[in-house]
Each structure stands twice: as C-alpha cells, then as structure tokens.
Amino acid sequence: MLELDEGRVLQRYEQGVADSDRSKIVALIEDLLDSGTAPLDILIGVIAAAQRSIGERWQRGEWSVAQEHAATALAMAATEIVARRVAETPVTRGQIIVTCAEREWHWLPAAIIGCALRADGWRTIQLGPATSPLRFSQYIQDFGPDAVAVSCSVLGALPTTRRFIEASTSAGVPAVVGGAAFGHDGVRAEALGATAWAPDARSAVEAAAGLPVVVSAAEPLPGVAVGELAAMESDHSRLVDQVRRQWVVTAPEADAAPVAVRAVARDTVPHTLHAVSAALLTGDPRTVSETAAWLTALLDSRGVDAGSAVEDLRRVLLATLIDYPLSVDLVRRHFSVN
C-alpha cells in the first residue's frame, strides 16, 4: 500500500469541496484507490478529516448550513466510491448491522464505519439514518447478525440508541457504538450498556474484531433519572417553546442579535435540552457543560455577547425546568460560561 500524504491530499479534497466540484472529488478518490492507498486511510485521513474541518467552519460562522450540507453530499459520494471498491473484499468475518438510531439523521459517519468494516471482511447490512426501534428489532430477528454498530452524532438520539443496545444485547448480540454524542471516552457508552465504544472508523474495526460471541442483556438504568427523562421527553415541545420565548436571543421581541443569528440560536434550544436529558440518561454531566461551552463559542463567533446570552439561557432553563429537580440541579451545577 502507498502511504497517504494526508496534508497534500486533504488540501486537494477540501478545494474540490469549496468549489462544489464533484468531478474533482471523484477523480481524487479513484486515483488514491488506484494507486494502492488503503481504503481506511482515505476514509479517516481525507473524508472524515475534511468533514470535521467543515463542521468547525460552520461553528465559526464561516460556512452556511447550505454549504455544510453540500459538502456532506460530496463526502457521501466519496464514501460510496470507496464502498464500491471494498465490496470486492472477500467476507472473512461475520455479519454486522450498521445503523443510526431514531432521531439520528447524520448518516455519513455510519456510512464511513460500514465501509471500514466491509474493508475488514465483515458482511455489512446498512439500515440507514433514523431507523425505528421496531424495524431494528425485526432485522435482529430476521438476520441474526453477529454484531451491530450504532452511530450517534446528536445527544437527542442517545435515548433511542439505548433502545437499540437493549434490543441487541437482549438477543445476545454485542453492540459497538460511537459518534460525537458519546464524547471523547467510553463513559456514556458504558453507562448505556454498549459492549464496546469506538471514537473513529479505525477503532470501530478494532473493536468489532474483538467482540465476544455472545453478551448478556444490558443492565437497567437508574429508575428515578429515567422517570424524569421520560417526563421531559413527552414535554419536550412545550419546554422548547417556553425557552425560546423567554431567552433574550430568541424571544419574539428580542433585538439583541440579527435575524440570521436568532435563527441559529433557535436551533440550539432543543440541543441544549437534549444535553440535559443525555446527562440524566448517562449520568455524565459533561453533556451539559460541553454544550454550554459549544454554545458560547457559537454565539461569540457571530458577534453576540456570549457570556451574558448563555447566562440568560441558564436563568431561563432553571425557571422552565422547575418541575424537573434532577435537571435543575444539572443546569445549576454545570451550565455556565467558564
């Protein structure tokens, strides 16, 4: 295999994305494959690396949502080229289901994982984004896979990811999980009962190769926290609306930020509430503190007085979540500007 000059290749790939030139992207990926570059190196060192950079550009306000979505479409096209090539790899391992749980529409990370696993000899069944728990359970019964791999990028999809872990492990099938929603270590994955956690495609390949043949069902989650989480889930729409109406950045009469910034801020409200729910679910309060830091950086890059805006959101959250004592405690202790 040829060694990938990641800096040079990544620059060419990102230029193709910036130009929205699909032909450049296709030619580059095909040239790399033809030259003997390992598919895993392309997936991690080019496609995934560029996508992280694009996400950071959106975070800094340099790229619009439309530009980010266009870049993701190009990344999917690049991944599909690699996938067609690795489809020729002989199956030397078992059968693995690759999917995203309900509410998770970011399919690209899962597609990259599925491609990497196929390159390692797994027979992959890819269910696509936002798979319903009922459909997932049916696939477990119909195909009897040796393992499942679940990608979760947004905190709001962690509860349904937990349901997938329950369905898988209750059938004795090991579950590998990964994605941005799990953070930078295996704490959340372990709390949800996953068999293994993988931070990237290379780790997913290694984790899948080392899975046990059979596993026990995931342990039940703490009852009090799960009860409050369930109540918040059913009340989610009202909570989002109430926060938006009272937060200084998104209130109907607000003039603290331009219309475009207010639109971005409105979209952060459900994510913030899901961060609280995720902390209840996993016992990891970093979902709350990390979201506060993320929101601070997001608003600051768009010219908003982020410190006062996040502090005002904290005030609104404490008032809105008054009926949810565990959530109030999480916000009071962990949602703040550092």
Secondary structure, 3 states (H helix, E strand, C coil): CCCCCHHHHHHHHHHHHHCCCHHHHHHHHHHHHHCCCCHHHHHHHHHHHHHHHHHHHHHCCCCCHHHHHHHHHHHHHHHHHHHHHHCCCCCCCCEEEEEEECCCCCCHHHHHHHHHHHHCCCEEEEEEEEECHHHHHHHHHHHCCCEEEEECCCHHHHHHHHHHHHHHHHCCCCEEEECHHHCCCCHHHHHCCCCEECCCHHHHHHHHHCCCCCCCCCCCCCHHHHHHHHHHHHCHHHHHHHHHHHCCCCCCCCCCCCHHHHHHHHHHHHHHHHHHHHHHHHCCCHHHHHHHHHHHHHHHCCCCCHHHHHHHHHHHHHHHCCCCHHHHHHHHHHCCCC
